[in-house]
Amino acid sequence: MTEKFCCMVMRIHMDCSGCYRKVRRALLNMHELETHLIEKTQCRVSVCGKFIPQVVAIKLRKKTNRRVEILDIQHYIDQRPFITTSTDLMSNQYPIGTCIT
């Protein structure tokens, strides 16, 4: 399985600031991730980059000793979520943005 650009949303139980720091430190040490967002109140973590989702979830589980539940995975063909490929047939001036999920 090759590494594609994807975004993944996971649920990780974080009940204190120590758990939050542990998850944050583990995410910062994963070099295949480009961006991450930790929602402490909802216990959700969103990550984006070129990686295999199952491998990142397993690494996060091993490093934090917390249960990791994958909620959503979105794969993108290009490195951008929104790709402007087609043009408007009426005027041929304005590109139409298409979202690939």
CORKA-V270186 format. One record per pair of residues at least 24 apart in sequence whose C-alpha atoms are under 7 Angstrom apart, sorted by the first residue. I is the first residue (numbers start at 0). GAP is how many residues later the second one is. D is the distance in whole Angstrom. If there is no record, write none. Layout:
i:I gap:GAP d:D
i:I gap:GAP d:D
This chain:
i:2 gap:47 d:6
i:2 gap:48 d:5
i:2 gap:49 d:6
i:3 gap:46 d:5
i:3 gap:47 d:6
i:3 gap:71 d:7
i:4 gap:44 d:5
i:4 gap:45 d:4
i:4 gap:46 d:7
i:4 gap:70 d:6
i:4 gap:71 d:6
i:4 gap:74 d:6
i:5 gap:42 d:6
i:5 gap:43 d:6
i:5 gap:44 d:6
i:5 gap:67 d:7
i:5 gap:68 d:5
i:5 gap:69 d:4
i:5 gap:70 d:6
i:6 gap:40 d:6
i:6 gap:41 d:4
i:6 gap:42 d:7
i:6 gap:66 d:6
i:6 gap:67 d:5
i:6 gap:68 d:7
i:7 gap:38 d:6
i:7 gap:39 d:5
i:7 gap:40 d:6
i:7 gap:45 d:7
i:7 gap:64 d:6
i:7 gap:65 d:4
i:7 gap:66 d:6
i:8 gap:35 d:7
i:8 gap:36 d:6
i:8 gap:37 d:4
i:8 gap:38 d:7
i:8 gap:61 d:6
i:8 gap:62 d:5
i:8 gap:63 d:5
i:8 gap:64 d:7
i:9 gap:34 d:6
i:9 gap:35 d:5
i:9 gap:36 d:6
i:9 gap:58 d:7
i:9 gap:59 d:5
i:9 gap:60 d:4
i:9 gap:61 d:5
i:10 gap:32 d:6
i:10 gap:33 d:5
i:10 gap:34 d:6
i:10 gap:57 d:6
i:10 gap:58 d:5
i:10 gap:59 d:6
i:10 gap:60 d:7
i:11 gap:31 d:5
i:11 gap:32 d:6
i:11 gap:54 d:7
i:11 gap:55 d:6
i:11 gap:56 d:5
i:11 gap:57 d:7
i:12 gap:30 d:5
i:12 gap:53 d:7
i:13 gap:26 d:7
i:13 gap:29 d:6
i:21 gap:42 d:6
i:22 gap:41 d:6
i:25 gap:34 d:7
i:25 gap:37 d:6
i:73 gap:27 d:6
i:74 gap:26 d:6
i:75 gap:24 d:6
i:75 gap:25 d:6
